[in-house]
Amino acid sequence: MKIIPVLVMGCGGVGRQLLHHIVSCRPLHAKQGVHLRVIGVCDSRSLVVASDVLTTELNDKILLEICNVKLGGASLSNLSSFGECKLFSRTESTRNVIDIATVLGKATGLACVDCSASSDTVGLLKQVVDLGCCIVLANKKPLTSTIEDYNKLIMHPRCIRHESTVGAGLPVIASLTRMLSSGDPIHHIVGSLSGTLGYIMSEVEEGKPLSQVVKAAKNLGYTEPDPRDDLGGMDVARKALILARLLGQQMDLDDIKVESLFPKEMGPDVMPIDHFLDSGVLSLDNDIQERVTKASLRGNVLRYACMVECSSSRCEVGLQEFPKDSPLGRLRGSDNVLVVYSRCYNERPLVIQGAGAGNDTTAAGVLADILDLQDLF
């Protein structure tokens, strides 16, 4: 039986769903001859660790209790099962993760899984990699930190997986990596990589006002608590940067041209969210509808897309027009799509499309990444 020690960082929607997947897939993994030994779970306030990281694990009962506690918004310190595990505070967590990586890096190995949304994990992850451990990322921020941080993290590419940072569970990173490894140079990529913005733009295309669609999307839980976190385009910009760097572009986030769907005077630091939803977003309706109408007269549709042009080292994110019968033009709902042009895929590009949002899909991609590392254990 192949045993993979796992430490999960982040107990939000993706982290909790990952733990559920690990528990529910036990019979399947047993048939495959692999066991994921979860030795620790941490949130922003606490770290819960098995009593002996070399020989024991957090059993499935504890993992499910962690999910229930975090679903209610409580801290891991509210767990009732401390007789079987250890609890460390936030100030102790980083040091203890390093200690665990030091021990397991020399022994069984460790898969450190970042399901958080924090920009503070990059330093820890660099140390974990240096200690001979593997990292699996759903968190985009470590890969969109400085180019120096990025190059440090990917110094040992066999030990890092990050499929779920772009396109949730879609095989975007794996497909591009295989193409590059085969000597097929990628010239140009374009895609719609935000399920939220994909939904918003396809609804606006049907003639609905932007303000109405944004409010509906928020009520359905499609947007962040503050929809401007989606409408500003920075999440898409991070995904675009990850892809650009994968294609060999030595660029930073500031090098990307990003079009926000709202002006600076409506930003979160200027306008309260209630004011934005009540009146601010209403003032955007006419401009967006005018752009949609003009695009339609040309036989096109508007999509919020990212573009990476390798020959000119150009990366842009924003509203673009696409023919209605193109892969992006046919996009509906919250699906993601990436169109890849290379030497082999030139006149007929590679199109990767499917569900690109949701905790279930993202967590499934993370789980697949962990299992993809099993030959290193």
C-alpha positions as CSV (number, residue, x, y, z in Angstrom):
1,M,0.0,0.0,0.0
2,K,1.4,3.4,-1.1
3,I,1.0,5.8,1.8
4,I,1.0,9.6,1.2
5,P,1.2,11.9,4.3
6,V,-0.9,15.0,3.7
7,L,-1.1,18.3,5.5
8,V,-4.1,20.6,4.4
9,M,-3.8,24.3,4.8
10,G,-7.1,26.1,4.6
11,C,-10.6,25.0,5.7
12,G,-12.8,27.1,3.5
13,G,-15.1,25.6,0.9
14,V,-12.4,23.9,-1.1
15,G,-10.5,22.6,1.9
16,R,-13.6,21.1,3.5
17,Q,-14.7,19.5,0.2
18,L,-11.2,18.0,-0.2
19,L,-11.4,16.4,3.2
20,H,-14.9,15.0,2.3
21,H,-13.4,13.6,-1.0
22,I,-10.6,12.0,0.8
23,V,-12.9,10.2,3.3
24,S,-15.5,9.2,0.6
25,C,-12.8,7.9,-1.7
26,R,-11.2,5.5,0.8
27,P,-12.6,2.3,-0.8
28,L,-11.6,3.5,-4.3
29,H,-8.1,4.4,-3.2
30,A,-7.7,1.1,-1.3
31,K,-8.4,-0.7,-4.6
32,Q,-5.7,1.5,-6.2
33,G,-3.3,0.6,-3.5
34,V,-2.9,4.1,-2.1
35,H,-3.8,5.7,1.3
36,L,-3.9,9.4,2.0
37,R,-2.7,9.7,5.6
38,V,-3.9,13.2,6.7
39,I,-1.5,14.2,9.5
40,G,-2.6,17.8,9.9
41,V,-5.1,20.5,9.1
42,C,-4.8,24.2,9.7
43,D,-6.9,27.3,9.3
44,S,-5.9,30.9,9.8
45,R,-6.0,30.5,13.6
46,S,-5.0,27.0,14.5
47,L,-3.2,23.8,13.5
48,V,-4.5,20.4,14.4
49,V,-1.9,17.6,14.1
50,A,-1.9,13.8,14.6
51,S,-0.3,12.7,17.9
52,D,2.7,11.2,16.0
53,V,3.2,12.4,12.4
54,L,5.4,9.5,11.6
55,T,3.0,6.8,12.5
56,T,-0.5,8.1,13.2
57,E,-3.1,10.2,11.3
58,L,-6.2,12.3,11.9
59,N,-8.9,9.6,11.5
60,D,-12.0,10.1,9.3
61,K,-14.2,10.9,12.3
62,I,-11.9,13.8,13.2
63,L,-11.7,15.0,9.5
64,L,-15.5,15.1,9.3
65,E,-15.8,16.9,12.6
66,I,-13.3,19.5,11.3
67,C,-15.6,20.0,8.3
68,N,-18.6,20.5,10.5
69,V,-16.8,22.9,12.8
70,K,-15.5,25.0,10.0
71,L,-18.8,24.9,8.1
72,G,-20.3,26.7,11.2
73,G,-17.5,29.3,11.0
74,A,-15.9,28.2,14.3
75,S,-12.2,27.8,15.0
76,L,-10.5,24.4,15.0
77,S,-10.0,24.9,18.7
78,N,-13.7,24.0,19.1
79,L,-12.9,20.3,18.1
80,S,-13.9,17.8,20.7
81,S,-11.3,15.1,19.8
82,F,-8.1,16.5,21.2
83,G,-7.3,13.3,23.0
84,E,-6.2,11.9,19.7
85,C,-4.4,15.0,18.3
86,K,-2.5,18.1,19.1
87,L,-3.6,21.7,18.7
88,F,-1.3,24.7,18.1
89,S,-2.1,28.4,18.0
90,R,-1.6,30.6,15.0
91,T,1.8,31.8,16.3
92,E,3.0,28.2,16.7
93,S,1.5,26.9,13.4
94,T,4.2,28.0,11.0
95,R,7.1,26.7,13.1
96,N,5.3,23.4,13.6
97,V,4.6,22.9,9.9
98,I,8.3,23.4,9.2
99,D,9.2,20.9,12.0
100,I,6.8,18.4,10.4
101,A,8.2,19.0,6.9
102,T,11.7,18.6,8.3
103,V,10.9,15.2,9.9
104,L,8.8,13.8,7.0
105,G,11.0,15.2,4.3
106,K,13.8,13.0,5.5
107,A,11.5,10.0,6.1
108,T,8.2,9.3,4.4
109,G,7.8,12.5,2.4
110,L,4.9,15.0,2.7
111,A,2.3,16.6,0.4
112,C,1.5,20.1,1.7
113,V,-1.8,21.2,0.2
114,D,-2.6,24.9,0.1
115,C,-6.4,25.4,-0.2
116,S,-6.3,28.8,1.5
117,A,-6.7,32.2,-0.2
118,S,-3.8,33.7,1.7
119,S,-0.8,35.6,0.3
120,D,1.1,34.7,3.5
121,T,1.8,31.0,2.7
122,V,4.5,31.6,0.0
123,G,7.4,31.8,2.5
124,L,6.3,28.6,4.2
125,L,5.8,26.8,0.9
126,K,9.3,27.7,-0.2
127,Q,10.7,26.2,3.0
128,V,8.6,23.1,2.6
129,V,9.9,22.6,-0.9
130,D,13.5,23.1,0.3
131,L,13.0,20.4,2.9
132,G,12.3,17.8,0.1
133,C,8.5,17.8,0.4
134,C,5.8,18.2,-2.3
135,I,3.2,21.0,-2.6
136,V,-0.2,21.0,-4.1
137,L,-1.9,24.3,-4.7
138,A,-5.5,25.5,-5.2
139,N,-4.4,28.9,-3.9
140,K,-3.3,31.2,-6.7
141,K,-1.4,33.7,-4.7
142,P,1.9,31.8,-4.1
143,L,2.3,31.4,-7.9
144,T,1.4,35.1,-8.5
145,S,3.8,36.5,-6.0
146,T,7.1,38.0,-7.2
147,I,8.9,36.3,-10.1
148,E,11.6,35.4,-7.7
149,D,9.2,33.6,-5.4
150,Y,7.7,31.8,-8.4
151,N,11.0,30.6,-9.7
152,K,11.9,29.3,-6.2
153,L,8.6,27.3,-6.0
154,I,9.0,25.7,-9.4
155,M,12.7,24.9,-9.0
156,H,11.7,21.2,-8.5
157,P,8.8,20.8,-10.9
158,R,8.3,17.2,-10.2
159,C,7.3,18.1,-6.6
160,I,4.6,20.7,-7.3
161,R,1.1,20.4,-8.7
162,H,-1.3,23.3,-9.2
163,E,-4.0,22.2,-11.7
164,S,-6.8,23.7,-9.6
165,T,-5.3,27.2,-9.7
166,V,-6.7,27.7,-13.2
167,G,-10.0,26.4,-14.5
168,A,-10.9,24.5,-11.3
169,G,-10.6,20.8,-12.2
170,L,-10.1,21.3,-16.0
171,P,-6.9,19.8,-17.4
172,V,-5.4,23.2,-18.3
173,I,-2.0,23.1,-16.6
174,A,-1.4,19.4,-17.5
175,S,-2.3,20.0,-21.2
176,L,0.0,23.0,-21.6
177,T,2.8,21.2,-19.7
178,R,2.5,18.1,-22.0
179,M,2.6,20.3,-25.1
180,L,5.7,22.2,-23.9
181,S,7.4,19.0,-22.9
182,S,6.8,17.5,-26.3
183,G,8.5,20.5,-28.0
184,D,5.3,22.0,-29.3
185,P,5.8,25.8,-28.8
186,I,2.6,27.6,-27.7
187,H,2.2,30.9,-29.5
188,H,-1.0,32.3,-28.2
189,I,-3.8,31.5,-25.7
190,V,-7.1,33.1,-25.1
191,G,-9.8,32.1,-22.6
192,S,-12.7,32.9,-20.3
193,L,-11.5,31.7,-16.9
194,S,-14.0,33.2,-14.5
195,G,-17.2,31.3,-14.0
196,T,-18.7,34.3,-12.3
197,L,-17.9,36.7,-15.1
198,G,-18.8,34.1,-17.7
199,Y,-22.3,33.9,-16.2
200,I,-22.6,37.6,-15.9
201,M,-21.7,38.3,-19.5
202,S,-23.8,35.6,-21.0
203,E,-26.8,36.9,-19.0
204,V,-26.1,40.5,-20.2
205,E,-25.9,39.2,-23.7
206,E,-29.6,38.1,-23.3
207,G,-30.5,41.7,-22.7
208,K,-30.6,41.8,-18.9
209,P,-29.1,44.9,-17.2
210,L,-25.7,44.4,-15.7
211,S,-26.9,45.7,-12.3
212,Q,-29.7,43.1,-12.3
213,V,-27.4,40.3,-13.2
214,V,-24.8,41.2,-10.6
215,K,-27.4,41.3,-7.8
216,A,-28.9,38.0,-9.0
217,A,-25.4,36.4,-9.2
218,K,-24.6,37.6,-5.6
219,N,-27.9,36.2,-4.3
220,L,-27.2,32.9,-6.0
221,G,-23.7,32.8,-4.3
222,Y,-21.9,33.0,-7.6
223,T,-19.9,36.1,-6.7
224,E,-17.6,37.0,-3.8
225,P,-19.4,38.7,-0.8
226,D,-18.3,41.9,-2.5
227,P,-19.0,41.4,-6.2
228,R,-16.3,44.0,-7.0
229,D,-13.7,41.3,-6.2
230,D,-14.9,39.6,-9.3
231,L,-15.8,42.6,-11.4
232,G,-12.3,44.1,-10.9
233,G,-10.7,41.3,-12.9
234,M,-7.8,40.6,-10.6
235,D,-8.7,37.0,-10.0
236,V,-8.6,36.4,-13.8
237,A,-5.4,38.4,-14.0
238,R,-3.8,36.0,-11.5
239,K,-4.9,33.0,-13.6
240,A,-3.5,34.7,-16.7
241,L,-0.2,35.3,-14.9
242,I,0.0,31.7,-13.9
243,L,-0.5,30.6,-17.5
244,A,1.9,33.3,-18.8
245,R,4.6,32.2,-16.4
246,L,4.0,28.5,-17.3
247,L,4.6,29.5,-21.0
248,G,8.0,31.0,-20.0
249,Q,7.1,34.7,-19.6
250,Q,9.1,36.3,-16.8
251,M,6.4,38.8,-15.8
252,D,4.7,40.1,-12.7
253,L,1.1,41.0,-11.9
254,D,1.8,44.7,-12.6
255,D,2.8,43.8,-16.2
256,I,-0.7,42.7,-17.0
257,K,-3.1,45.1,-18.5
258,V,-6.4,44.7,-16.5
259,E,-9.7,46.2,-17.4
260,S,-12.0,46.6,-14.4
261,L,-15.8,46.7,-15.0
262,F,-16.2,49.5,-12.6
263,P,-14.2,52.8,-12.2
264,K,-11.8,53.6,-9.4
265,E,-14.3,55.9,-7.7
266,M,-16.5,52.9,-7.1
267,G,-13.7,50.8,-5.6
268,P,-14.1,49.1,-2.2
269,D,-11.9,51.7,-0.5
270,V,-14.1,54.6,-1.8
271,M,-17.7,53.4,-2.0
272,P,-19.4,51.1,0.5
273,I,-20.8,47.9,-0.9
274,D,-24.4,48.8,-0.2
275,H,-24.0,52.1,-2.1
276,F,-22.4,50.2,-5.0
277,L,-25.2,47.7,-5.2
278,D,-27.9,50.3,-4.7
279,S,-26.8,52.9,-7.2
280,G,-23.1,52.5,-8.3
281,V,-23.6,49.4,-10.5
282,L,-26.8,50.9,-12.0
283,S,-24.7,53.7,-13.6
284,L,-22.7,51.0,-15.4
285,D,-25.7,49.5,-17.2
286,N,-25.9,51.8,-20.2
287,D,-22.2,51.6,-21.1
288,I,-22.1,47.8,-21.0
289,Q,-25.4,47.4,-22.9
290,E,-24.1,49.8,-25.6
291,R,-20.9,47.7,-26.0
292,V,-23.0,44.5,-26.1
293,T,-25.2,46.0,-28.8
294,K,-22.3,47.3,-30.9
295,A,-20.6,43.8,-30.7
296,S,-23.9,42.1,-31.8
297,L,-24.2,44.4,-34.8
298,R,-20.8,43.0,-35.9
299,G,-21.9,39.4,-35.3
300,N,-19.9,39.2,-32.1
301,V,-20.4,38.8,-28.4
302,L,-18.6,40.3,-25.4
303,R,-16.7,38.0,-23.1
304,Y,-14.4,38.9,-20.1
305,A,-11.3,37.1,-21.3
306,C,-7.6,36.8,-20.8
307,M,-5.0,36.7,-23.6
308,V,-1.3,35.8,-23.6
309,E,0.7,36.5,-26.7
310,C,4.1,34.8,-26.2
311,S,6.0,36.4,-29.1
312,S,5.4,39.9,-27.8
313,S,5.3,39.0,-24.1
314,R,1.8,40.6,-23.9
315,C,-0.8,39.6,-21.4
316,E,-4.2,41.4,-21.2
317,V,-7.4,40.8,-19.2
318,G,-10.7,42.5,-20.0
319,L,-13.8,42.7,-22.2
320,Q,-13.2,41.4,-25.7
321,E,-15.3,40.7,-28.7
322,F,-15.6,37.2,-30.2
323,P,-17.5,35.8,-33.1
324,K,-20.8,34.2,-32.0
325,D,-19.7,30.8,-33.5
326,S,-16.3,30.8,-31.8
327,P,-15.4,28.7,-28.7
328,L,-15.7,31.8,-26.5
329,G,-18.8,33.1,-28.4
330,R,-20.6,29.8,-27.8
331,L,-19.8,29.9,-24.0
332,R,-22.8,29.8,-21.7
333,G,-23.3,30.0,-18.0
334,S,-20.3,29.5,-15.7
335,D,-18.2,27.3,-17.9
336,N,-14.6,28.1,-18.5
337,V,-12.9,27.7,-21.9
338,L,-9.2,28.0,-23.0
339,V,-8.2,28.1,-26.6
340,V,-4.6,27.2,-27.3
341,Y,-2.7,28.0,-30.5
342,S,0.7,26.2,-31.1
343,R,2.7,24.8,-33.9
344,C,0.6,21.6,-33.9
345,Y,-2.6,23.3,-33.0
346,N,-2.6,26.2,-35.4
347,E,-5.5,26.4,-37.8
348,R,-7.5,24.1,-35.5
349,P,-6.6,25.2,-32.0
350,L,-6.9,23.0,-28.9
351,V,-10.0,23.9,-26.9
352,I,-10.4,23.0,-23.2
353,Q,-13.8,23.6,-21.9
354,G,-16.0,22.6,-19.0
355,A,-17.2,23.4,-15.5
356,G,-14.7,26.0,-14.2
357,A,-16.1,26.9,-10.9
358,G,-17.4,25.2,-7.7
359,N,-15.8,23.8,-4.6
360,D,-16.5,20.2,-5.6
361,T,-14.8,20.5,-9.0
362,T,-11.8,22.4,-7.5
363,A,-11.3,20.0,-4.7
364,A,-11.5,17.0,-7.1
365,G,-8.7,18.6,-9.1
366,V,-6.7,19.0,-5.9
367,L,-7.2,15.4,-4.9
368,A,-6.1,14.3,-8.4
369,D,-3.0,16.4,-8.1
370,I,-2.1,14.7,-4.7
371,L,-2.6,11.2,-6.3
372,D,-0.5,12.3,-9.3
373,L,2.5,12.7,-6.9
374,Q,2.3,9.1,-5.6
375,D,5.4,7.9,-7.5
376,L,7.5,10.2,-5.3
377,F,6.4,8.4,-2.1
